[in-house]
Amino acid sequence: MSHPYTQRMAKLRDWLTQHHLDALIVPHEDEYLGEYIPAHNERLQWLTGFTGSAG
């Protein structure tokens, strides 16, 4: 069974290839640059499934 983030990453890789890009920066902070990020700002976790602190 594939996870939703596996599909998201595949779509992102396809998009990067189509646009001739090598990378995309995914911010790991909220608009206030707080230490603790609200769930609705967890972009890195949503995209990749990564839940660590050194993203």
N, C-alpha and C positions, 0 to 999 in steps of 0.2 A: 504494500500500500504506500503510495507516495504522499508526502506531506504537502500542504498548500504552498509552503515556501520553496519547495523544490520546483514547482511549476512557475512560481514568480521569478526565481533565479533564471530558469530557462528562457522565459520571455524577455527578461532583462538582457541576457547574453545575446539573444537574437536582435534586440533593439540596438545594442551597442555595435554589433556587426553591421547592421544595415546603415548605421550612421557613421561608420568608420571611426569609432571611438574605442579607446583602450581601457577606460576606467570611468567610474562614476563615484563621486563622494557622497556617502550617506551620513548625514550629521547624526551624532549621538548625544544630543542635548536638547533642551527645550528653549523657548524664546527668552527665558530668564537666566540661562546658563547655570541652572541649579544643579546641585549634587545628585538629587533624587529626581528622576525623570517620571512624569506622570505616564500612565499606561497609553494614553492617546498620542504620546510623542515617541513611542518606542519604534521608530522607523526601521532600525537595524534588525530588531527582533522580528518585526512583521515581514521583512524582506527575506531574511536568511535563517531565522530560527535561533540565532545567536543570543544567548542570555547573559553572557559574561560581562565583566566591567572593562575589559581592555580591547574594546571593539574599535 
